[in-house]
Amino acid sequence: MLITLEGIEGSGKTTQIDYIATYLQKSGLDYIITKEPGGTVLGAKIRSILLDPGNMNIHPMTELLLYAADRVQHIKELITPMIESGKIVICDRFHDSTTVYQGFTRGIDISLIQRLNSLVLEGLAPDITFILDLDPEIGLKRAWRQILDGSRSEAETRFENEKLQFHESVRNGYLELARQEPGRFVVVDASEDAAKVKEKIIEKLKKSLKNR
Ligand code: TMP
């Protein structure tokens, strides 16, 4: 089973992933937590290029292909073997980030992104995807607070340096995806307090685990 979490910067994915992990552990289910970009050793090197604020001039196509390269390595080396061994994989961002950031927001042709995604995924698809929906003004403030207090790395702020309009487009992109595929996406209001967000996520997750 593959569970993915998506959302703008500062939407609280890390906190919710911890809650999901605690729930799975208490339920006696075997899981791993991973992320994109950077879920493998090779991917961590790609991540440092992608998130380096010194690389603001990266071409959108270079950016797209680096995310795709990270994902191929991640799927082949980690995700598929883990799923095949019966583990639940919780992934912080996956191919929907590419559709929303490189497609809807950077403006790369969506049909090209969809073709690339299907080439990379080879039939793999998340069973459930949580979108933590939040006003980007709030998300960015949270993200910058974490950068300033050291809990988020300053070396990984290329996207936090993008304008508010960029993040608004990302938010709208996610909501558009959720409208297109309501069976997979669960949109959660991430402006509520973390415990309330968790309740909603766990409730949906329980149903999804039952239908596995
Ligand atoms: P994060 O690990 O702090 O969420 O940062 C990852 C950043 O990379 C985030 O700003 C979203 C961006 N991203 C893309 O633009 N495309 C992708 O395919 C993925 C996985 C992430």
Residues whose N, C-alpha, C, O or C-beta is under 5 A from the ligand:
A	BS01	TMP	E36 P37 Y67 R93 F94 S97 T98 Y101 F159
